[in-house]
Amino acid sequence: MKDKITRIVMLLIILISVTSCSIVKGIFEAGVGVGVFIVVIIVAVIAFVISKIIGKK
C-alpha cells in the first residue's frame, strides 16, 4: 500500500513539474489578453464621458 502511494506521489510530482511552465505561460497569455481588453474598455468609457462633457457646452 505504501509503495502505491509513493508511486502516485512521484507521478504527480513529475506531471506537475513538467507541465508547470506551459500552465504559467497560458495564464500569462490569458492575463495579457484580459488586460488589453480592460484597457480598451476604460479608454472607451473615458472617451464617452469626455464627449458628453464637451457636448453639453
C-alpha positions in Angstrom: 0.0 0.0 0.0 2.8 2.4 0.9 4.5 1.5 -2.4 1.4 2.5 -4.4 1.1 5.8 -2.6 4.8 6.6 -3.2 4.4 5.8 -6.9 1.3 8.0 -7.2 3.0 10.9 -5.4 6.1 10.6 -7.6 4.0 10.5 -10.7 2.1 13.6 -9.6 5.3 15.5 -8.8 6.7 14.6 -12.3 3.5 15.6 -14.0 3.2 18.9 -12.2 6.9 19.9 -12.7 6.8 19.1 -16.4 3.6 21.0 -17.2 4.0 23.9 -14.9 5.9 26.1 -17.4 3.2 25.7 -20.0 0.5 26.3 -17.5 2.2 29.6 -16.3 2.7 30.6 -20.0 -1.0 30.0 -20.7 -2.1 32.0 -17.6 0.1 35.0 -18.6 -1.1 34.9 -22.2 -4.7 34.9 -20.9 -3.8 37.7 -18.5 -2.3 39.9 -21.3 -5.5 39.4 -23.4 -7.8 40.3 -20.5 -5.5 43.3 -19.6 -5.7 44.7 -23.1 -9.5 44.2 -23.2 -9.9 46.1 -19.9 -7.6 49.0 -21.0 -9.7 49.3 -24.2 -12.9 49.4 -22.2 -11.5 52.0 -19.8 -10.3 54.2 -22.7 -13.7 53.9 -24.4 -15.5 54.9 -21.2 -13.2 57.9 -20.6 -13.7 59.0 -24.3 -17.5 58.6 -23.8 -17.5 60.7 -20.6 -15.3 63.4 -22.2 -17.5 63.6 -25.3 -20.6 64.0 -23.0 -18.9 66.8 -21.0 -17.7 68.6 -24.1 -21.1 68.1 -25.9 -23.1 69.8 -23.1 -21.2 73.2 -23.6 
